[in-house]
Amino acid sequence: MTAPGRARGLVDGLRHPVWLHRRRVVAYAVIWITVALAAYLADLSRQTVDGLTDGNGRPFGDDFVNFWSAAHLALEGRVSAIYDLAGFHRFHIGLLGAEPKWYHYSYPPTLPLLLAPLGLLPYVPGLFVWLLGGAAGFAAGLAAVLPRRRAILAAAATPALFVSFCGGQNGPLTAALLGGGLSILARRPALAGILFGLLSFKPQLGLLLPLALLAGREWRAFAWAAATVVALVAASVLAYGPETWLAYADQARLLRNVVLERDEGFWFRMPSTFATARMWGIDTVMAYGLQAAVGLTAAACVVVAWWTGCRPATKYSILVIGSLLATPYAADYDLTVLTFVLAWRLAELPERPFAPWEKLSLALLLLTPLLAAPMGKYLHLQPALFALYFGLWMQVRLAFGARTRPLTRAPGTV
């Protein structure tokens, strides 16, 4: 075969990847789950060299130390220490029996309130409750779209779930709230609104949610989401005092400067236009300008898709991908929610076959979170960001190229 013929064959193989079929994907998923579990346990076993650290400042469970410490300190009435970097560090030394690297708490005072039960548990058991509970919530959200066994398999095989586990992070929880809320929006708008309101502990992931709900005339969900946010803020003020919110605002300004704008070793894990621009040496003002342009484009796509009433799977996917593109501050573990994009699409099969390039787009959305950190760190390339660009383009094509009535068949009939 000639070189042009081989090139055409390669392009056709990516445009219509017939080799990427269900049996092969299931086999890949099972192999990945086995490898990922072994890798995670091996990684965890290295985090007890010096007390509950790896000897180089990384604690057992990594960022989980933030979530447990905040919940525990709040229960003990020491909320002021949560937003005091030095006080937070001293607490970690006593907790871990060794000096870890410096950790900061970047979440609003509503989160310690929500995680209060976690603070009642000892630290090590709390880690496994945190991880398994988040994964169970993630799988439950997927089960609103897919049959239960497939939902569990999809959740366990999500590469971003492995990334989140290794970091002790909240990716599965935020995925359950955003993706799960969207999955039940048509059937249970009040519950969906509550889930969206709970997501307010990570407001950067919900920037486009109000626009979508208003454009889609989802009044009940919008009202319940707003009421949930108000209730959480009021409860946190009553529990911890208004000064805690002032301390959070001060710390947020500090962290924006140190972590986002100046980079203290985190840009390589951030699939955002701003972080990539800064990693490439573009100045802060121009980077914010590029981020704003991408964010406004994503917002426009969301509003039009939700206003015009395209297929639920497509408008939900545009919202999820657009939300990740709209914020300058997203991490690789936040991409766990992208599994819902695949789940919503699978729920439309076989009535609506895959479009050209669609399988490739979905595969990149799922796989690139695993490559985000190493490629960002060593090559200054962020594959997950470009997968999000490609994914949004693909979903917009689906939205305005084949708009039709919403699905009426029940989830689980894939």
C-alpha positions in Angstrom: 0.0 0.0 0.0 1.3 3.5 -0.8 2.0 6.1 1.8 -1.2 8.1 0.9 -3.2 5.0 1.0 -1.9 4.1 4.5 -2.6 7.7 5.6 -6.2 7.5 4.4 -6.6 4.1 6.1 -5.3 5.6 9.4 -7.7 8.6 9.1 -10.6 6.2 8.3 -9.7 4.1 11.3 -10.0 7.1 13.5 -13.1 8.5 11.9 -14.9 5.2 12.1 -13.1 3.0 14.6 -15.0 -0.2 14.0 -12.3 -2.0 16.1 -13.5 -0.1 19.2 -16.5 -2.3 19.8 -18.3 -3.4 23.0 -16.5 -6.7 23.7 -13.1 -5.2 23.2 -13.9 -2.2 25.4 -15.2 -4.5 28.2 -12.0 -6.5 28.0 -9.8 -3.4 28.2 -11.9 -2.1 31.1 -11.3 -5.3 33.1 -7.6 -5.3 32.4 -7.4 -1.6 33.4 -9.3 -2.1 36.7 -6.8 -4.9 37.7 -3.8 -2.9 36.8 -5.1 0.3 38.4 -6.0 -1.4 41.7 -2.6 -3.0 42.0 -0.9 0.3 41.2 -3.0 2.2 43.7 -2.3 -0.3 46.5 1.4 -0.2 45.7 1.3 3.6 45.8 -0.5 3.7 49.1 1.9 1.2 50.7 4.8 3.7 50.1 3.0 6.4 52.2 3.9 5.0 55.6 7.7 5.3 55.5 7.9 8.1 58.1 4.8 8.1 60.2 1.8 8.5 57.9 4.0 10.0 55.1 6.2 8.7 52.4 9.3 10.3 53.9 9.2 13.1 51.3 6.3 15.1 52.7 3.4 13.2 51.0 0.8 12.0 53.5 -1.1 8.8 53.6 -4.1 9.5 51.3 -2.4 12.7 49.9 -5.0 15.5 49.6 -7.5 13.6 51.8 -5.6 15.1 54.7 -7.3 18.4 53.8 -10.8 17.1 53.9 -10.5 15.0 57.0 -8.5 17.7 58.9 -11.1 20.4 58.1 -14.0 18.2 59.2 -12.2 17.2 62.4 -11.1 20.7 63.3 -14.6 22.0 62.7 -16.1 19.4 65.0 -13.6 20.4 67.7 -14.5 24.0 67.4 -11.2 25.0 65.9 -12.5 26.4 62.6 -10.0 29.3 62.6 -7.1 26.8 62.1 -8.6 25.6 58.8 -7.8 28.9 57.0 -4.6 29.5 58.9 -1.8 28.0 56.8 0.6 27.7 59.7 -2.0 26.4 62.1 -3.2 23.9 59.5 0.4 22.7 59.0 1.0 22.2 62.7 -2.2 20.1 63.0 -0.9 17.9 60.1 2.4 17.3 61.8 0.6 16.1 64.9 -1.8 14.0 62.9 0.7 12.3 60.7 3.6 11.9 63.1 6.0 13.5 60.6 6.3 16.8 58.8 4.4 16.8 55.5 4.6 19.3 52.7 2.4 22.4 53.2 -1.2 21.9 52.4 -3.9 24.6 51.9 -7.6 24.3 52.3 -9.3 26.0 49.3 -13.0 25.1 50.0 -15.7 27.3 51.5 -17.0 26.7 55.1 -19.9 24.7 53.8 -17.8 21.7 53.1 -16.7 21.0 56.7 -20.3 21.1 57.5 -21.1 18.5 54.9 -18.2 16.3 55.8 -18.8 16.4 59.6 -19.5 12.6 59.7 -16.1 12.0 58.2 -14.4 13.9 60.9 -15.9 11.5 63.5 -13.9 8.6 62.1 -10.2 8.0 62.7 -8.0 9.2 59.9 -7.0 6.0 58.2 -10.5 4.3 58.1 -11.9 7.7 57.1 -9.7 7.6 53.9 -11.3 4.4 52.7 -14.8 5.6 53.6 -14.1 8.7 51.6 -12.8 6.9 48.6 -15.3 4.1 48.5 -18.2 6.4 49.3 -17.3 8.7 46.5 -16.9 5.8 44.1 -20.3 4.4 45.2 -22.0 7.7 44.6 -20.3 8.0 41.2 -21.5 4.5 40.2 -25.0 5.3 41.5 -25.2 8.4 39.3 -24.2 6.3 36.3 -26.8 3.7 37.2 -29.5 6.4 36.6 -28.5 6.1 32.9 -27.0 2.6 32.4 -27.9 -0.8 33.7 -26.4 -1.4 37.2 -23.6 -3.8 36.2 -22.5 -1.6 33.3 -22.6 1.5 35.6 -20.3 -0.2 38.1 -17.9 -1.3 35.4 -17.9 2.1 33.8 -17.2 3.8 37.2 -14.4 1.4 38.2 -12.8 1.6 34.8 -12.7 5.4 34.6 -9.0 6.5 34.4 -9.8 9.8 36.2 -11.2 7.8 39.1 -7.7 6.2 39.5 -6.2 9.7 39.4 -8.6 10.9 42.0 -7.9 7.9 44.3 -4.2 8.4 44.1 -4.7 12.1 45.1 -7.3 11.3 47.8 -9.5 13.8 45.9 -13.2 14.6 45.4 -13.5 13.8 41.6 -16.0 11.0 42.1 -18.1 13.1 44.5 -18.3 16.1 42.2 -19.1 13.8 39.2 -21.9 12.2 41.2 -23.4 15.6 42.0 -23.1 17.2 38.5 -23.5 14.1 36.3 -26.0 12.4 38.6 -28.1 15.6 38.9 -28.3 16.0 35.2 -29.2 12.3 34.7 -32.3 12.7 36.9 -33.2 16.2 35.9 -36.2 15.3 33.7 -37.6 12.9 36.2 -36.8 14.4 39.6 -36.0 18.1 39.1 -36.2 18.9 42.9 -33.6 16.3 43.8 -31.5 17.3 40.8 -31.5 20.9 42.1 -30.4 19.8 45.6 -27.5 17.9 44.1 -26.5 21.0 42.1 -26.8 23.1 45.2 -24.5 20.7 47.1 -21.9 21.1 44.3 -21.5 24.7 45.4 -18.6 23.6 47.7 -16.7 23.6 44.4 -18.2 26.7 42.7 -15.8 26.7 39.7 -17.4 23.6 38.4 -20.9 25.1 38.4 -20.2 28.4 36.6 -22.5 27.5 33.7 -25.2 25.6 35.6 -27.4 28.6 36.3 -27.3 29.6 32.6 -28.2 26.1 31.5 -31.1 25.8 33.9 -32.5 29.2 33.0 -32.1 28.6 29.3 -33.7 25.2 29.6 -36.6 26.6 31.6 -35.8 24.2 34.5 -37.4 26.5 37.1 -37.9 23.8 39.8 -34.4 22.6 39.6 -33.0 26.2 39.6 -35.2 27.1 42.7 -34.1 24.0 44.6 -30.5 24.6 43.8 -30.6 28.2 44.9 -32.5 27.2 48.1 -29.9 24.5 48.9 -27.0 27.0 48.5 -28.7 29.6 50.7 -29.4 26.9 53.4 -25.8 25.7 53.3 -24.4 29.2 53.6 -26.8 30.1 56.4 -26.0 26.9 58.3 -22.3 27.4 58.0 -22.6 31.0 59.3 -24.6 29.8 62.3 -22.2 27.0 63.0 -18.9 28.7 62.5 -19.6 32.5 62.4 -19.4 35.0 59.5 -15.7 35.6 60.2 -15.0 32.1 58.8 -16.3 33.2 55.4 -14.0 36.3 55.6 -11.0 34.0 56.3 -12.0 31.8 53.4 -12.2 34.9 51.1 -8.7 36.0 52.2 -7.3 32.6 51.6 -9.0 32.3 48.2 -7.3 35.5 47.1 -3.9 34.3 48.3 -4.3 30.9 46.6 -5.4 32.5 43.3 -2.2 34.4 43.3 0.1 31.6 44.4 -1.4 28.5 42.9 -3.2 29.8 39.8 -1.3 32.8 38.6 2.3 32.1 39.8 2.2 28.3 39.8 3.5 26.4 42.8 3.8 23.2 40.9 0.2 22.6 39.8 -0.2 24.0 36.3 0.8 20.7 34.7 -2.3 19.0 36.3 -4.7 21.7 35.1 -6.6 21.1 31.8 -7.5 24.8 31.5 -6.8 27.4 28.8 -5.4 29.7 31.4 -2.9 27.2 32.9 -1.7 26.0 29.5 -1.2 29.6 28.4 0.8 30.4 31.5 2.8 27.2 31.1 3.7 28.3 27.6 5.0 31.7 28.9 2.0 33.9 28.1 1.6 36.7 30.6 -1.2 36.6 33.2 -3.4 39.3 31.5 -3.3 37.7 28.1 -3.9 34.2 29.7 -7.0 35.5 31.4 -8.1 37.0 28.1 -7.8 33.7 26.3 -9.6 31.9 29.2 -12.4 34.5 29.0 -12.8 33.9 25.3 -13.0 30.2 25.7 -15.4 30.5 28.7 -17.7 32.8 26.8 -17.7 30.5 23.8 -18.6 27.6 26.0 -21.3 29.6 27.8 -22.8 30.5 24.4 -22.8 26.9 23.3 -24.6 25.8 26.6 -27.2 28.5 26.4 -28.1 27.8 22.7 -28.2 24.0 23.2 -30.4 24.3 26.3 -32.7 27.0 24.8 -33.3 25.2 21.6 -34.1 21.8 23.2 -31.7 19.4 21.5 -31.4 15.9 22.8 -30.8 15.6 26.5 -27.6 13.6 26.1 -26.1 16.2 23.9 -27.1 19.3 25.9 -26.0 17.6 29.2 -22.6 16.8 27.5 -22.2 20.3 26.3 -22.8 21.6 29.8 -20.3 19.2 31.4 -17.6 19.8 28.9 -18.3 23.5 28.7 -18.2 23.8 32.5 -14.7 22.3 32.6 -13.5 24.7 29.8 -15.1 27.8 31.4 -13.1 27.7 34.6 -9.4 28.5 34.8 -9.1 26.3 37.8 -9.8 22.6 37.1 -7.6 19.6 37.8 -7.2 16.2 36.2 -9.3 14.5 38.9 -12.2 16.8 38.1 -12.5 15.1 34.7 -14.1 12.1 36.4 -17.5 13.5 35.4 -16.7 13.0 31.7 -17.7 9.4 32.0 -21.3 10.6 32.1 -20.8 11.9 28.5 -20.2 8.4 27.4 -23.0 7.0 29.5 -25.6 9.4 28.1 -24.4 8.6 24.6 -24.6 4.8 25.2 -28.2 5.2 26.4 -29.1 6.4 22.9 -27.8 3.3 21.2 -28.8 1.5 18.9 -31.4 4.1 17.8 -28.8 6.7 17.1 -25.5 5.2 15.8 -22.2 6.9 16.4 -21.3 9.8 14.1 -17.9 10.1 12.4 -15.2 11.0 14.9 -17.6 10.6 17.8 -16.0 7.4 19.2 -12.6 9.0 19.0 -13.8 12.0 20.8 -15.3 9.9 23.7 -12.2 7.8 23.9 -10.0 10.9 24.3 -12.3 12.4 26.9 -11.9 9.3 29.0 -8.3 8.4 28.5 -6.5 11.8 28.4 -6.9 12.5 32.2 -4.5 9.7 32.8 -1.9 11.5 30.6 -2.6 15.0 31.8 -0.1 15.2 34.6 2.9 13.4 33.0 2.6 15.1 29.6 1.9 18.5 31.3 4.9 18.1 33.5 7.5 16.9 31.1 6.3 18.2 27.7 4.3 21.3 28.7 1.4 19.8 26.7 -2.1 19.3 28.2 -3.8 16.6 26.2 -7.0 16.7 28.3 -7.5 20.4 27.4 -7.4 19.6 23.7 -9.7 16.6 24.2 -12.2 19.0 25.8 -11.9 21.3 22.8 -12.5 18.4 20.5 -15.3 17.0 22.7 -17.2 20.4 22.7 -16.8 20.7 18.9 -18.2 17.2 18.5 -21.1 17.7 20.8 -22.0 21.0 19.1 -22.0 19.3 15.8 -24.4 16.6 17.2 -26.6 19.3 18.7 -27.1 21.4 15.6 -26.6 18.7 13.0 -29.3 16.2 14.2 -31.6 17.9 16.6 -34.6 15.8 17.5 -37.1 15.0 20.3 -35.9 13.9 23.7 -35.5 10.2 24.3 -38.6 8.5 25.9 -37.3 5.1 26.6 -36.2 4.2 30.1 -32.6 4.1 31.3 -31.2 0.6 31.4 -32.4 -0.5 27.9 -29.0 0.0 26.3 
